[in-house]
Amino acid sequence: MAGWVGQPVAALDEQYLPSTIRILRPGTPVTEDFSPSRLNVDVDAAGTITGFHCG
């Protein structure tokens, strides 16, 4: 996943991602529920991937 950091969010190839992902842009409201199988993709205001975390 580290290879995608710094890339535009459009570069994500969903065939390599888990079935449950959540794109988190600045200001995106998120729920407090924890789902260990969900991949969160952090994206900055310019649409660049800044990181990943589970939950």
N, C-alpha and C positions, 0 to 999 in steps of 0.2 A: 504494500500500500504506500510505502514511503516514496516510491517513484512517482506517484501522482501529486505529491505536495509541490505546490508552485505551478501546477498545470491548471488550465481553465476547467471548470466543473463539467463542461461539455465533453471533455476528454475521457470521462469515466466510461468504461466499457462494462455495461451491466451484466454481461455474461460471466464476468469474473467476480461479481459482488454477491453477497448473501441476498436472499429474497426480501429481507426487510432492511431497507436503508432509509435514512432521514437526512435530507440536506438542510443544514442549519446556516442560514444567512444572518447577517446582523439584524437584530430586531425580530427574528422569527420567534413566535411564542412556542414554548415546548412544555410538554406535560412532565410531571414529576415521576411517572411510572418508570420502573426499571425493567428493561427487557434485555437479558444478556445476549440474545441472538441478533439484536438490532445494531447495525452499524450506523453511527452518526458521522456525517461528513461536514466538517467546519469549512465555511466559505466566506471570504471577505467581501466587502462592498463591490469590488471590481469583478467578482465571480471567480476568483482564484482559490483553489483548495489550499487551506492552511493546516489541516490536520484531520485525524480520524480518532474516534473512540467508540467503545461499545457501551450499550446501555440504552 
